[in-house]
Amino acid sequence: MVDNGQNKINRTLERQQNKVISLIDKVLEDLSKEIEARREGLIDSNEIPSKVQLESIFNDLCKMKGELSPEKYYPTYTRQIVDSWDIHSKLGDKLLSVAQEYKK
């Protein structure tokens, strides 16, 4: 039988995982819209972030969602955002927040 302390740890871990999954799902939706806007020519495809960069981040988020363990998989997209994206990018802020929660 598992003691109450372990049950509490398991529930806390499950809540944190659900929070991260929810954040990833929301930002995947935003990324999909950005990628589609570039495909349709609504946004210059050479603009930062590029369609290729967004697709790469989309794949990173899918891997994160599958692993749910920063020890097994940690995304590299955060460096791209910090180095080359507009400092006021709302999407960039969301993506950095997801990485931060995932790391926890």
N, C-alpha and C positions, 0 to 999 in steps of 0.2 A: 504494500500500500504506500502511495506517495504522501509525504507529509504536507501540511498546509503551506509551509514555506515554499516548497517546490511548486505547488499548485499556483500560488501567487505569482511566482516568477514566470511560470508558463502563461498565465493570463496576461501579464504585463507584456511579455514578448509577443503574444498573439495580437494584442491591441496595437503595439508599435508596428508590427508587420502589416496589419490592416490599414493603418494610417499611411504607411509608405505606399502600399498598393493603390490606395485611393488617390494620393498625390501623383503617382506615376500615371494613372489612368487619365486624370485631368490634364496633365501636361502633354500626354500623348495626343489627346484630342486637339489641343492648341497647335502642336507641331504638325499634325495632319493638315490643319487649315493653312498653315504657313507654307507647307510643301505644295499643297494644291494651288495656292495663290501664285507660286512661282511657275508651276506647270502651265497654268492658264495665262501666264504672261502679265498678271496683275501687278507683280513685283518683279523688278529686274533680277534675273537669275544669277547675275554676277554680284549682286549686293550681298554685303555681310549681314547675317549669315547666308551662305549659299545653300542652294537646294541640296547639294551633295553633303554639306556639313549637317544640315538639318536631318537628312536621311540617316547619316551616321549616328547622330545623337538619338534618333528614334530607335535604332537598333540597340544602342547602349541601354536605353531605358527598358526595352523588352528583355534584355539579358538580366538587368538588375531585378526586374519583376520575377523572372524565373528562378534566380538564385536566392534573393533576399538575404545575402550574406556578403558584406564588404570584404571578408577574408577570402571568399571564393572568387568574387568578381567585383572590381571597383572601376567605375567609369573614368574615362580620360577626358571627357568633354568639358569639364570644368575649366581646365587650362585654356582651351580655345575661347571660351566665353570671356574669361578675365583678360586674356591677351588681345582679342581682336573685336569683340562686340562693343556696341555703343553702351556706355556706362549706365544709361537710362532705359535699357531694354527691359520691358516688363517680362517678356518670355525668358530672357537671360536670368532675371531674378528668380523666376519660378523654377527654372532648371537648376540653379545653384541651391535653392531651398530644398529641392527634392534630393539632391546629392548629399546635403547636410543631414537630412532626416534619415536617409539610407545608411549613412555612416554610423548613426547612433544604433 
